[in-house]
Amino acid sequence: MDENQTQSAVKPRPLLYVVGPFPVASETFVAREIRGVIDHGLAVNVLAQARRSDEHLEEADRAWASDVMYGPNLLSLRVVAANIITLLRRPGQFVRMWRSLISLKHDRWRYLFRAVSIGLKAPIIANRVAQAGGAAHIHAQFATGQTELAIALGALLSCGYSFTAHARDIYAVPNALPEKIRRARFVVTCSLYNVDYLSRLSPDTEPNHVVRLFYGVDNDRLASVRPQLDSPNGSPLIFTAARLVAKKGFDTLIEACGVLRDRGVDFRCEIGGDGPLCEELAAQVERLKLEDRVQLLGWQSHDALLERYASATCFAQPCRVTGDGDRDGIPNALIEAMGASLPTIATPVSGIPELISDTENGLLVPPDDIEALVGALSRLLTEPELRVSLGNAARKTVSTEFDLKTNASTLAKMCQSMSQNPIAMQGDQS
């Protein structure tokens, strides 16, 4: 067998895709992206830092999700043994791994402790990855602990890494972002707003080192949704869905519903999702005596969301920037609602104006401006022609720019290019 035949007979190493806890109900976009990368034809091993119940997993993701690798318990003799064995057998890589983690400029002591925890787990994880075919390249979701694990595994497995940055991970709980960006082979994020911010954090990187790549949604499924925008059955329905956290602005929406009620506007409002503000929002509904108008639905499966899109009159998500800097990138639920032809109301926060052009494919109002939100809601509740025109334009935007197959294939090609052109770890590891 000649050299070329020998090389062709060697099975290529897969992409290692690193996520946090998996699956997470509020991060279905992560599972969809992995599915899209796999459907592109790339060999992928998925590593999750912790196991969660799969009750929120979409049916299309169950086949590949059964093969997900999970990180070990830190308090394990196997973790200790893996560190000792790696130190003895591969001292250079072991030392490089620890230097790569400890040399990060950790913003807080708890982030340093997180890095140490990751370093202790990394050798046993690297052994599992090696047994599963190794890794030609590592891609991490979120710029926090997932990326730090990618850095550690890259040192042990001698490959580069990239990561996807979102919102909270870079604005509310950032850690050593300039170094993570500089050492990565590339960085992906969901908006030009984020691209500008991340590029300014690491100005010495090459142009296009930080790349905008929109989230992808399943446009084939969304195309089947046909909301009755011209003549809703019964009272018009304002719908929204997301994790119940401050940055979504659901308290503002509930206050606006109180004003609409007082002005005699006919409507219902349903809020899907769960989260830390569930009790607080329920108390707000009770305080405003809106129980007959506003309903908190709890977590909704994707199938249930599609049903809500079909029965809704409009979708509203008045996002804000919170006191700790947390904000959305581009809310996935907002993209989905627009893909289902729903007219939407949002705020010009972060990357949302890259999705919505005011009065063209949706309506934008200032954050925390109840009167402006009431005005926008009133328009959509009472003007069927506006609903139809905005809904049609919204569907066109999402189908052309936010398609799962197209955008996941783009990420797959970027990772594949890194796999085919391996280099030493990016940046100074000292």
N, C-alpha and C positions, 0 to 999 in steps of 0.2 A: 504494500500500500504506500503510495507516494505521499509527500507532505500535504498536498492539497486535499487528497482523499482523507488523510488523517484529521485535518482541521474540519472538514465537512461532517465527519463522523462524530465529532465532539458536540454534544448538545449545548447550545448557547445558555449562558447563565440568565436567569430571569431578572425582571425588575422586582425590587423589594419595596413594597408600598407600606409606609408606617402611619398608623392612625393612633388615636388615643383610646379611650373606652369604646367598645363596639359591641352591638350597634347602639346608636343614640337617636332617640325619636326626633330631636331637633336638628339632626345632621344627616338627614336622608340624602342630601346632595352628595355627601362623601361616598356612600354606597353606590349611588348611581354613576358617579364618575369612575369608580373602580370597575363597575360593570361595563362602562363604555370603553375603558382601556383594554379590558379583557376581550370584548367583542371586536376590537380593532385587530386582534390576533397576537397581541404581545403576551409572552409568558409572564405571569405575575404571581408572586407570593405576597400575601397580606399579613402584616404583623400588627396586632392590637395590644395596647399596653394593659388593658383590663377587659374582662368579659362582662357583658350586660345581657339582659333577657332579650331574646330574639322576637318578642311579640310585636315589636314595631318594624320588623324587617319586611320589606316588600317581597312579594312572591318571586319576582324576577331575580332577586338577589340570593335566594336561599341555596341554590346549587353551589355557587362559588364560596359563599360564606361558611359552608361546612368545613372548608379547608383552612380557615383563618388560624394562624398561629397566635398564641397569647403569651404575654410576658410572664415570668415566674414570680412567685412570692419572694419578696426580699429576704424574709426570715427563713431561709432554707439552707440546709447543709450542702445541697447541690450547687447553690450559688457560690458558696465559699470554695468548694472543690473546683468549680470551673475557673475561678480567679487564680487559684494556686497553680492549676495545670497550665493555664494560658501564660502566666508569668514564667513558668519553667520552660515551656515549649516555644513560646513566641514572645520573648521579653521585649524586643523592639516595638512590636505592634501594641503590646500591653502598655508600655510606657507612653507611646504616642497617643493612645486612647485617653489616658488620664491627663496628659498635658493638654490635649485638645479640649477637654471639658473644663478643667480647672483654670485654664488661661482665659476663658471667656470672662468678660468684664461683667460679672453678675451684679445686678442692680440691688439685690437684697439678699440677706443671709438665707432666707428660705429657698431662693433660687439656687444658691450654692449647694444647699442640702439636697435639693432635687437632682442636681447634676451628679452629686456623689451617689445617690440612690441609683441613678441611671447607669453610672459607671460600674457599680457592683453587679447589676443585672446583665450588663452588655455581654460579658464573655459567654455566659450560658446561652443567651439569645443568639450570639454569633455562631455558636456550635450548632444550634438547631437550624439556622439559616444555611450553614454549610452543608448539613445533611440533606436539606431540601433542594440542593442544587446551587447554593451560593447566591451571589448578587452581582450583577454587572453594573447596576446603578441603584441608588436609593432615593425614593421620593417620599417626603413627609407632608402630612396635612396639618396645618397650623404651625406658627413660628415659635411655639413654646417648648414643652418637654418632648414633643414628637420630633422636632428638629434637633434637639440636643441628643436624642437617642440615635438619630440618623448620623450625626457627627461621630458619635462613639462607634457605631457599627461600621461606618466608613473607614475609620482608622484600623479596626480589627480585620475587616474584609478587603482592605486595600481597594476601595472604589470611591467614587465621588457621590455627592448628594445634591438634591434640589429640594425646594419646599414651596408649598402654597400658603401664602399669608392671607388672612381674612379681615378681621376687624378688631374684635376684643383682644386678640393675641398681639396686635401691634400698637393699639392705642391705649388700652386699659391695663394690660398686664405684660408690657414688653420686657424683654430681657436680652441684653447683648445683641440687639438687632444688627448694628453695623457690621459686627464680626460674622454673624451668621450669614448675612447677605454676601459679604466679601468672600467667604470661604465656599459658598455654594457655587455650583456650576451654572445654575440659573435660578431665578425666583419667579413664581407665578402669583398673580393676584387678580382680583375680580374687577378692578376699576382703574381708570387713569388717575383718579384722585389718589388711590393707594400707590400707584406707580410713582407719581411725583413725590409723595412723602417718603417712600422707601429709597428712591434714588438719591434724594437729598441726604439721607442718613449715611449713605456710602458713595460719595461722589467720585471716588477713585476707581469704581468698577467700569467695565466697558459699556458703551451704549447698548441698549436692549438687553442688558443683564437681567433687569426686572421687566417682566412681560405681562401685559394685560391679557387675560383669558377669561371670558365671561363664563358663569355657571351654565351648565347645560340642563335642559328639561326634556322630558319625553314628549316631543311635539306630536307624535303619532297618537298617543292617548289623549292629549289635550284637544286635538282637532275634533275628537268625537263629542266634546262637550258643546252643547247648544243652549246657552242661557236665553231666556225669554225677555230680551231687552226692550222690545217695543211694547209689550203688554204683559207685565208680570201678573201671576196668579195671586190674588189676595193682596195683602199689604206689601209694598216694596221691601226687599230684604237687603240691608247693609251687612256684608259678611267680611270677616277678617280671620286670620289664623297665624299663630306664631307662638314661640315660647313667651310665657307671661313674665316679661322682664321690663324694667323701666325704659330702656331705649326704644321700645316699640310704640310708646305713647298711647297705650290703650286707655289710660285714665283720661287723657284729653278727648278721646273718642266717646267715652261714656258721658263726660260733661257735655259734649256737643249733642249727644242724644237727648239729654235733659232739656237743652234749649229747643231742639226740634219739637219735642213733645209739647213744651209750653207754648210754642207758636202754632200748634195745631197741625203739624205735618204728619201724614200717615206713613208709618214705617215700622219695621222690626229690625233688630240688630242681633247677630249671633257672632260670638267670639270663640274660636276654636283654639285649643292649646292648653298646656299646663305649665307650671313654673312657680317660682317663689312668691309672685304677687297674686296668686289665685285668691286667697282669703281677703286680701286688701281690696281687690277689684270687686269681689262679691259684696263686700261691705259698702263700697261706693254705690253699687247698683241699688242696694237696699236703702241707703241714706237718701238717694235721689228719688226713691219710690218708682224705680224703673223696671220692677220685676216683670211687668206685663209687656215690656218692650225689648229689654236687653237680656240675653241668655248666654251664660258661660257654658260652653259645651264640653270642656275637657279635651283631652288629646283625641285627635281624629286620624284614622288610617287614611292612606292615600285614596283608596276607593271612596271613603266617606267624603273626603275633600272634593273629589270630582262631582259627587252628587250635590254638594253645597254650591259649587261653582255654577252648576246647571240651574239651580233654583234662585241664585242671587241676582239682585238688580245692580249692585256695584260692590267694589272691594275697597276698603280704606285701611291704611296703615300709616298713621301720622308720626313717623319716627323722629327721634331727637338725639342729641349728644348729651350724655349724662355727665354728672359732676366729676366722675373719675376718668372721663375721656372716652368711655365706651360708646360705640356707635355701630350701625350696620355698615356692611360693605354695599351689597345690593341684596335686599331680602329675597330669598328663594321663593317664598310664598307669593310675593308680589309678582315675580316673573311668571310663576305658574298661573296666577289669576289672569294676568294679561294674555298668556298663551291660550287660556280658555275663553278668550274674547270678552272678558269682563272689563268695563270701564273702571278705572282705578283713581284713587286719591292718595297721594303720598306727600312727602316733604323733600325739599332740595338738600338733603343731608348726604354727605359722603358721595358715593357713586350713583345715587338714585337718579340724578339728572342725566346720566349716561344711558339710562333705561327709558325715562319718561321725559318727553318734551311737552311742556305745559300747553294745554288746549289742543295739542296735535294727536297724542296717543294716550293722554291721561291728564289729570289735573294736579298741580303742585300748590301747596299752601305752606306758609311759614310754620316751623315747629312751635307747638304750645300756643298757637293762635286759635282759640276756640271759635271766635266769630268768623274767621276765614274758613275754618273747617265746616262750620255750619252752612256757610254760603255755598261751598263746593258740594256738600252733601245734598242741599236743597236743589241745586241744579240737576244733579244726576237722578235724584228721586222724582223730579217733575218734568224732565225734558227727554222724552224717549228718542228723539232724533239725535241728540247729543250722545246719549248712551250708545247707540248703534254705531255712530261714526267713530267714537273713541275706542269702542270695543274692537271694531274691525281693524283699526290702525294698530292697536295694541297687539292683536294676534299676528299681524304682519311683522312687527318689530321682533317679537319673540321667535317666530318661525325662521327668520333669516339670520339672527345674531346670537340666539341662545339655544341652539340645538344640541342635545346631548351627544348624538353620534359625531357631529362635526367637531365640537369642542373637545370631547374626550379623545378623539383621534389626533387632534393637534397636540395634546399633552403626551399621548403615547409616542408620537413621532419625535418629540423633543427628548423624551427619556430614551428612546431607542437610539437616537443620535449620540447621546452620552455613552450608552452601552457599547456602541461600535467604535467610539473614540475615547477609550479610557485614558485618564491622566492621573497624576499624583494628586493627593489631597490639595484642594484649592486654598491658597493663602498661607500665611505664616502660622505654623502650628505651635510656635513657642509661646 
